[in-house]
Amino acid sequence: MNQYSTPADTQGGLDHSRYLLRLVELELIDRERRMVERRIRAARFPAVKSLDTFDFAAIPGHVHHRGLAGQPALGGARRA
C-alpha cells in the first residue's frame, strides 16, 4: 500500500479516477434517458405503449414468439 491510498481503496472501493469515471457514466445514462423522455413528450403520441401490452392474438394468422433471439439478423441461433 502506498502513502496515497484512501480508506476506500483499502475497503475494496474505487479510486478517485474510477469513481469519477463511474459518476460520468451514470450522468450520461441519465441524460440519455431524459432525452428519450423529452422526445417522446415532444412527439405528442396519443398514448405511450409497449410491446408488452400489444395484443398479438388480434392479428389473424400471426404466430407470436416469446422473443427475437432466434432471428439470424439479430445474431441469435435458429431453433429447430
N, C-alpha and C positions, 0 to 999 in steps of 0.2 A: 504494500500500500504506500502510495506516495504522499507527500505533505499537502497536496491539493485535493485529496479525496474529500467528499462530503458525506454527511451521515446517510444520505440517500444511496450513495454508492455502496456503502458497507451493508446496507439492508436490502440489497437486491433491486434498488430503484434505478432510475435513469440518470445519466449525467446531464449536465446543463444543455449541451448541444442536442442531444437526443430528445430531451424534454421539449425544447423549443421546436424541434422538427415535428414532433408529435402534435404539439399545440397548433402549428401552422397547418398540418394535415387536417386536423379536426375543424379548423376555421374554414378551410377550402371546401370540405364536405358540407358544412353548414351553409356556406354561401351558395353552393350549387343547389342544395335542397330548396333554399329560399328563392333562388332564381326560377326554378321549375314551378314553384307555387305561384310566383308573380305572373309567369307566362300563362299558366292555366287560368288564373283570375282574369288576366287581360284578354284572353280569348273569349271570355263570357260564354262558356259552354252552358247549356241549359241545366245539366246535372253532371257531376263527376261520377264516372262509372269505371269499373274494373272488370277484368275477365272473370273474376270470382263470382260476380253477380249475373253474368251473361247466361241466358237460357239456351244451351246448345240443343236441347231436345226440340225446340221450336223450329229448327231447320230440318226440313224433310230430307231423308237420305244421308244425313251427316252422322258420322261416327266420331264421337268425342274421345280423344286420347287424353290421358292424365297429364301428359307433358310433351314437350317437343324434343326430348333427349334422343329419340330415335331418328331424327331428321338429319341426313348427312350434311346439309348446308349449315347446320348448327354445330357440327363437329361430334355429334353423338353416333353411337353404333346402332346399326339396324337390328331389330329384334326379329327372331324367326317365328 
